[in-house]
Amino acid sequence: MTDVLVVGAGPTGLTLACLLRRQGIAVRVVDRLAEPAKLAKATIIWSRSLEILDELGIAGMAVDAGIALEHGRFLDGTKELASTRTDCVPGTRWQPLILPQEQLERLLRERLATLGVEVEWGAQVTALEADGDGVGATLLPADGRVECDRAGYIVGCDGLRSVVRSSAGIGWREHAPYDEVFQLGDVEAETSLDPNTVHFLLGRRGISVAIPMPGGLLRVVGYTDGVTPEGNPDRDALQQLLDDVGHSGTTITRVRWSGTFQVVRRLADTFRVGRVLLAGDAAHAHSPAGGQGLNTGIQDAYNLAWKLGLVVRGHVADKLLDSYTSERRPVAARILKLTELQDRHVFGARSPLARTMRNTALRVVERIGALERKVIPDLAQVTVSYPNSPLSISGGGRRSSYIPGSRVPKITFDAADGSGTITLRDPEPDGSIRLVAVAARGSETGLAEIEAFANEFPGALRLRQPATPLPDGGRAGLLIAVRPDGHIAYRGPCAVTPAFRAWVHATVSPPARLGALHESLPAHT
Ligand SMILES: Cc1cc2nc3c(=O)[nH]c(=O)nc-3n(C[C@H](O)[C@H](O)[C@H](O)COP(=O)(O)OP(=O)(O)OC[C@H]3O[C@@H](n4cnc5c(N)ncnc54)[C@H](O)[C@@H]3O)c2cc1C
């Protein structure tokens, strides 16, 4: 039986499939299209996504194929309102990149193939049926023969009109769509626009965004109030978009590809029902402002993959998967809110008063350095944390840089057992959660107790002891749990305390067949 059936071979499904395959999980990936889509929808790959692509061994290839995104500029007609560096994301070597979605998908497919999985094209999921042991999917392969596949879990990465979502009975929280119909095209052009820069051209009747693309192309996307395009925009229509926002420095010479789209805003009520999960656009959809959609789908996949891995390998009970909704849905809700604010107040300001307020706000935000300090790191998704997750528990002790829910600091240490150097942010090779214990000065008892306790959870917990104290450890010693996605789950003193037991119970309680061994664990509150 397939362990996990991934429905949809977009960036979310492909990333998830690669991450699961690397853990040895039997994955099948199906897509209803007859062949890979040629649409270059998303263009910007932010830092946190590149870190994940690096873990998959393809970030370098993405960088070679793309263009470094170094600046963003906001212009009102010819007047510059604000500009920012974009290659200033702290704590990472990966700075934002411009790469068409179809090229990223190709890299992911090639990586997946090296892991032994080919996408099954022309295979459309039409219905699901779940029971206690698994979930069945009705597939309509290209040859017209109806097939039913059973899998332990099904993940709907099937985009905006997700059949997996509707078949599982998961509702949408739907916001009214925008009236504006966006036109976009990848064009050849003679332009005075800066290289490696995204230009936001804000006009009185609409907006245009100009993005440099690999191969010397320019992506032009925008709308003009009151214009309802008929069919795909041609050269004149795209040139008109630029004229309408008062930009005269670009002459479009040829259109390579063009299309239209309307922004929808939706959020699934939950990202999990039993053995069915949702990720990417299937779970959340919003404006492309800020280039968040594809990147958020990749982060969903990253959050889900280690949890599914532990569950499918039989190391922990599948209630761990509930934390996927608790952690990722608030992130998606926040992105919906932020893109909405951006659309309404930055791109949508029309009246003279609204424009004056917007222009002033942009200048102030630039002057106080908030674009580089706050906005860009947020867009790069390196600031995402899960402080309110049921998996994030503080076991007390002094405040330190090890904050449950946040990403673990970039720290490297030598293991006390001589097994080598460990980078805290890198996952354990076997996909387990890493415990790092440093004894209180003069006391080794806590360590022995933690080791005995961790040994009760083989495959789920792995204890590592540094040869020297970690920075910011404190005199009471330190025990931290670092998830395979690099977030701190637990921090407390170096001892098996009730808080630590509660965290273990919330996170790695074993599947039912082993449950009796652990009945003494206190319930998580
Ligand atoms: C113009 C535009 C610009 C954008 N720019 C950016 C950007 O710069 N940065 C960014 O992060 N995001 C951007 N986005 C958003 C981004 O393109 C999406 O968020 C992203 O494609 C979502 O990926 P996904 O894998 O979740 O879904 P999709 O890419 O939609 O993939 C879903 C896949 O599922 C398949 N499928 C659907 N139904 C079934 C079924 N029943 N059975 C089998 N297969 C099925 C589809 O064929 C498809 O291949 C942009 C979007 C648009 C429209």
PDBQT file of the ligand as one rigid body, heavy atoms in Angstrom, charges set to zero:
ROOT
HETATM    1  C1  LIG A 601       0.354  35.622 -11.582  1.00  0.00    +0.000 C 
HETATM    2  C2  LIG A 601       0.778  34.915 -10.359  1.00  0.00    +0.000 A 
HETATM    3  C3  LIG A 601       1.985  35.263  -9.776  1.00  0.00    +0.000 A 
HETATM    4  C4  LIG A 601       2.397  34.619  -8.632  1.00  0.00    +0.000 A 
HETATM    5  N1  LIG A 601       3.599  34.985  -8.070  1.00  0.00    +0.000 NA
HETATM    6  C5  LIG A 601       4.034  34.353  -6.958  1.00  0.00    +0.000 A 
HETATM    7  C6  LIG A 601       5.346  34.625  -6.411  1.00  0.00    +0.000 A 
HETATM    8  O1  LIG A 601       6.135  35.441  -6.924  1.00  0.00    +0.000 OA
HETATM    9  N2  LIG A 601       5.727  33.942  -5.293  1.00  0.00    +0.000 N 
HETATM   10  C7  LIG A 601       4.897  33.021  -4.712  1.00  0.00    +0.000 A 
HETATM   11  O2  LIG A 601       5.292  32.459  -3.662  1.00  0.00    +0.000 OA
HETATM   12  N3  LIG A 601       3.676  32.711  -5.220  1.00  0.00    +0.000 NA
HETATM   13  C8  LIG A 601       3.230  33.347  -6.335  1.00  0.00    +0.000 A 
HETATM   14  N4  LIG A 601       2.026  32.993  -6.884  1.00  0.00    +0.000 N 
HETATM   15  C9  LIG A 601       1.228  31.925  -6.281  1.00  0.00    +0.000 C 
HETATM   16  C10 LIG A 601       1.741  30.548  -6.673  1.00  0.00    +0.000 C 
HETATM   17  O3  LIG A 601       1.768  30.398  -8.074  1.00  0.00    +0.000 OA
HETATM   18  C11 LIG A 601       0.870  29.470  -6.050  1.00  0.00    +0.000 C 
HETATM   19  O4  LIG A 601       0.712  29.763  -4.685  1.00  0.00    +0.000 OA
HETATM   20  C12 LIG A 601       1.489  28.072  -6.227  1.00  0.00    +0.000 C 
HETATM   21  O5  LIG A 601       1.366  27.618  -7.554  1.00  0.00    +0.000 OA
HETATM   22  C13 LIG A 601       0.807  27.064  -5.316  1.00  0.00    +0.000 C 
HETATM   23  O6  LIG A 601       1.413  25.813  -5.495  1.00  0.00    +0.000 OA
HETATM   24  P1  LIG A 601       0.620  24.475  -5.190  1.00  0.00    +0.000 P 
HETATM   25  O7  LIG A 601       1.570  23.375  -5.499  1.00  0.00    +0.000 OA
HETATM   26  O8  LIG A 601       0.020  24.556  -3.835  1.00  0.00    +0.000 OA
HETATM   27  O9  LIG A 601      -0.615  24.465  -6.216  1.00  0.00    +0.000 OA
HETATM   28  P2  LIG A 601      -0.586  24.476  -7.803  1.00  0.00    +0.000 P 
HETATM   29  O10 LIG A 601       0.640  25.106  -8.313  1.00  0.00    +0.000 OA
HETATM   30  O11 LIG A 601      -1.900  25.050  -8.206  1.00  0.00    +0.000 OA
HETATM   31  O12 LIG A 601      -0.538  22.946  -8.208  1.00  0.00    +0.000 OA
HETATM   32  C14 LIG A 601      -1.659  22.104  -8.049  1.00  0.00    +0.000 C 
HETATM   33  C15 LIG A 601      -1.494  20.884  -8.950  1.00  0.00    +0.000 C 
HETATM   34  O13 LIG A 601      -2.560  19.975  -8.656  1.00  0.00    +0.000 OA
HETATM   35  C16 LIG A 601      -3.060  19.429  -9.859  1.00  0.00    +0.000 C 
HETATM   36  N5  LIG A 601      -4.456  19.000  -9.606  1.00  0.00    +0.000 N 
HETATM   37  C17 LIG A 601      -5.516  19.794  -9.396  1.00  0.00    +0.000 A 
HETATM   38  N6  LIG A 601      -6.622  19.038  -9.186  1.00  0.00    +0.000 NA
HETATM   39  C18 LIG A 601      -6.233  17.742  -9.262  1.00  0.00    +0.000 A 
HETATM   40  C19 LIG A 601      -6.923  16.496  -9.120  1.00  0.00    +0.000 A 
HETATM   41  N7  LIG A 601      -8.229  16.438  -8.852  1.00  0.00    +0.000 N 
HETATM   42  N8  LIG A 601      -6.227  15.344  -9.285  1.00  0.00    +0.000 NA
HETATM   43  C20 LIG A 601      -4.899  15.380  -9.558  1.00  0.00    +0.000 A 
HETATM   44  N9  LIG A 601      -4.197  16.547  -9.696  1.00  0.00    +0.000 NA
HETATM   45  C21 LIG A 601      -4.859  17.711  -9.546  1.00  0.00    +0.000 A 
HETATM   46  C22 LIG A 601      -2.936  20.582 -10.840  1.00  0.00    +0.000 C 
HETATM   47  O14 LIG A 601      -2.931  20.106 -12.170  1.00  0.00    +0.000 OA
HETATM   48  C23 LIG A 601      -1.621  21.228 -10.425  1.00  0.00    +0.000 C 
HETATM   49  O15 LIG A 601      -0.530  20.696 -11.132  1.00  0.00    +0.000 OA
HETATM   50  C24 LIG A 601       1.583  33.618  -8.050  1.00  0.00    +0.000 A 
HETATM   51  C25 LIG A 601       0.373  33.256  -8.640  1.00  0.00    +0.000 A 
HETATM   52  C26 LIG A 601      -0.030  33.902  -9.788  1.00  0.00    +0.000 A 
HETATM   53  C27 LIG A 601      -1.335  33.506 -10.421  1.00  0.00    +0.000 C 
ENDROOT
TORSDOF 0
